[in-house]
Amino acid sequence: MNFSEMLNIGLMQGFAGLSLFAVLLLMGLGLAIIFGQMGVINMAHGEFMTIGAYTIYLGSTLAEKFAPHLMSVYFPFAIVLAFCFAFALGWLVEWALIRHLYKRPLDTLLATWGISLALQQCFRSFIGPKEVSPTLPDWLLGSWAPHPGLDIPINGMFVLGLTTFVTCAVLLALAKSRWGLRVRATVSNRVMANAIGINTQKTDRLTFAIGCGIAGVAGAAFTTIGSTGPTSGSLYIVDSFLVVTFGGAASLLGTVVSAFGIAQTQSITEFFLSGSMAKVITLSLIVLILMVRPQGLFASKVRR
């Protein structure tokens, strides 16, 4: 194997890591908003991702069965629906359960874990226990070959573009929108935010729902690189919490950096070692770094 072939393999493996990075970043963004901004440990976050993935699958099935001429355009609309369905369920969960458990982290963890198990059983009962995959549009299939021997999958580029768009939209919304101003005010000083007329309960509900909606978009992105089953989301929940913790619980920039580092480390080590050993090495590196810097890569600055 010459240098050019090794370089091509390394680049393709790196791009495979970017696909994993995209899913982890979208999951981490949702968690960073919910956990970092609100202090809620949402163990059902992976199931909101699964809702998004199943939305794409159902959209594909319905389009294929009833409107084959829409197969080339259903995917973007299904992504929007994935966000809407996960957002709506997140709004309902916050209203019915989470709002009663603020400042009780253990109770919140147990309650959302129960929601996670209940949703998994709903998926098994109403959709089926087997893993499913949507029929992707033709424009998402194939690869781009910028150089002989170097094939970059088009679906990976699409997922990366989608992730970039969602990340920029979240950062812009937090910095410039009325919702972002209310979130920052509530996080900074909830009592003062209430005193100046901000409805912090409504802000919490909207923030939780948006975080769940972003997880739904992560599920939509996931369908381009893997099949979906009732427990697919739970396989990513630990990695998502690692992304948030490693980057810094209240830092969205840290979420981006840590998602990239974890995904690339895992992807590159998987090329040389087995998948389980790659996971062990990645987790070991994270633990060692957190031992030195327990506040994460980008700790939030707190005025004292």
N, C-alpha and C positions, 0 to 999 in steps of 0.2 A: 504494500500500500504506500503510494507516494504522498508527498506533502499536500498536493492539491486535493487528493481524495480525502485525506484526514481533515483538511480545512473545511471541505464541503460537509462532511459528516458532523463535524463540530458545530458548524453553522445551523444545520438542520436540527441537531439536538438542542441547540440554544433556542431555536424558534419553537420547538416542541415545549420547551420550558416557558416560552412567552404565552402559549395557550393556557398552560396551567396557571401562570401568573395572572392572566386575565380573569379566570374564574375565582382564584383566591382573592384578588383585589376587589372584585365586585362583592364577594361575600364579606370580606374584611371591611369594606366601606359601610355596608349596612350595619355590621356589628359595631364599628367605631362610632357611628352615629348613636346607636341604641346604648351600647355599653359605655363608650367614652364620654358621650355628652349627657347621658341620663343615669348612668350607674346601674342599669338593669342587665342582669345576666340572662340572656335569652337562649335557652337550650333548644328551643324549637326553631331556631334560625335556619337550620339545614332543611327543615320540612317546608319552609317558605320557598327555598330554592327548588325543592322537588315540585311544588305547585307550579312554579314557572316552567319547569321542564315538561311536566304533564300538559300544560297549556299548549306548548308547541306541538307535542304529540297529538293531542286532540284536534288542534287546528289543522295539522297535516292530514289526519284521518278524515275529517269532515270535508276538507278541500278535495282530497283524492276521490272520495265517494260521491259527493254531490256537485262539486264544481271543479272538475279537472283543469279547466282553463285558468283557474286562479292559483295553480300550484307554483307558478313562478313569482307570485307576489304575496302569498299568504304569510311568509316568514316575518317581515317587518311588522305587519299588523298583529301577529301572534305575540311578538315581543312586547308591544304596547299592552296587549291584553294580559300578558304574564305579569307585568308591573301592576296593572289595575286589580287583578284578582288577589295578588299577594298583599297589595296595599289595603284593599277592602277587608281582608281577613285580619291583617295586622291592626287596623282601626278597631275592629270588633273585639279582638283579644285584649287590646289595651283598655277598652271601655268596660268589658265584662269582668276582667281579672286583674290585669297588671296595675291599674290605677289604685287598687286597694292594697297593693303590696310594696309601694315605694318605701325605701329606707329599711326594707326587710330582705336583704339579698339572699339569704338561705331559702326563705319561703318562695321568693321569685324563681330561684333556680329549680326548686322542686316542682313548682306549679308549671313552669314552661317545659320541664322534662315530661311531666304528665301530658301536656298538650302535644309534645313531640310523639309520644307513644300512641296517643289517640289518633293523630293524623296519619301515622304509619298504618294503623289498622284500617282507617278509612280508605287509604290508597289500596290496600290489599282487597278490601271488600268491594269497592266500587269500580276499580280499574283493573285489578288483578295482581297476583304475586310475582309474575314474571317480569323480567326487564324488557322494556320496549324502546324502540328508536323511531323517530319521525322520518318521513321521506323528505330529504332536503331538496330545495330548488336546484335546478341544473347549474345556476350561476354560482352556487356555493361549492360545487364539486370540482375535482381536478386540482391542479397545482400550477404555480408560476415558476418558470425556470429561467432566472436571470443569467445563469451560467451553466454550461454543460456539467451534469452530475449534481447540480444543486436544485432541488425541488422543494418549493415552499408551498404548503397547502393553502388554498384560497380561503377555506373556512377559518383557518387560523388567523389570516390577515383581517377577515371580517370581524372576528371576535375581538381582536386587538383594537380595531377601529371603534367598535361598540363600547369597549371598556374605556377607551380614551374619551369618548363623547360623554359617557355617564360620569366619569371622574371629574372632568372639567365642569360639567353641569352642577354637580354637587358642591364643588369648591366655590364656584361662582355664586350659587344660591346661598351658601353659608356666609359669603363675604358681602353680597350686595342686596339680597332680597329681604323683604320684611320678615319672612320666616326665619332667615338666618340671623337677623338682628335680634329677634325674640329668643332664639335658641341661645345665642351668646350671652344675652342679658340674664336668662334663666340660669344658665350654668354658672355665671359669675356671682350672682346674688339673687336667689329665688325670692326672698322676702322683699327686697327693693324692687324687683321686677313686678311683683304683685302690687306694690304700693304705687307704681307709676302707671298702672292700668293694663299691664300685660296679663292675658289669661294664660297662666302657666300650665293649667290642666289641659287646655286645648293645644298648647304648644307641645307638651309631652306626647299627646295622642297623635298629633300630626307627625312628630319626629319618629315615633315608634313605627307608624304606618309607612313612612317613607323608607326607613331602614329595611322593613320587610319587603317593600316593593322592589328595592334594589336587589335583595336576595332573589326575588322572582326573575329579574333580568339575568342574574348569575345563572339561574337554572336554564333560562333560554339559551345562554351562551354554552352551557355545559352540553346541551343536546348535539352540538356540532362536533364534539370530541369524544362522546361516550354514550352508552345506553342508560336508560332511567328505570329504576325500580323503587319500591316503597322505602328502602333504606338508603338510597343514593345520597340524600342530603346529609344524613348522619355521618357518612364517611368523611365529609369535609368540615364538620363543625369544629373538631379539634384543631385542624390546620388553620381554620379561620380565627379561632381564639388566639392561637400562637401568633398569627400575623398582627393582630391588634395589640397583644401584650408585648411582643418583641419590638414593634414600632413605637410604642408609647400609647397608652390607653386613650388619651385625648388629642392625639396628633393624627390628622388625616395624611399629612406628608409622610409621617412614619409608617402609616399603613401601606402607602405606595412602595416605599423603599423596602420594607420588610417582606411584602408579598413578592417583589421581584427577587430579592435575595434568596428566600426560601424556595421559590419555584425553580430558579436557575441551579441552585445547589443540588436539589433533588433530581432534576432532569439530567444534569451532567454526571452525577455519581451513578445514576441508574444505567448509564451507558457502559460503565466499567464494572459495576457490581450488580447484585440482584436488587430487586425493588425494595425488599425488606431491609437489606443492609444500607441502601441509600437513605431510607427513612430514619434508621438508627443514627447514621452519621449526621444527617440534617438536624435531628432533635438534639443530639449531643452538642453540636456547635451552638445551637440556640441556648441550651441550658448553661453552657460555659460563659457565653456572652452576658446572659442575664445575671449570672453570679457576680460578674464584674460591674454590670450596669443594670441593677434591678428595676430602675424606672423606665427602661426601654431606650431605644436609640434616640428618640426625640421626646424628651420629657417636657410636659407643659410647664410654662413659667407661672408661678403663683405669687401674687403680691402679698407681702406680710406686713 
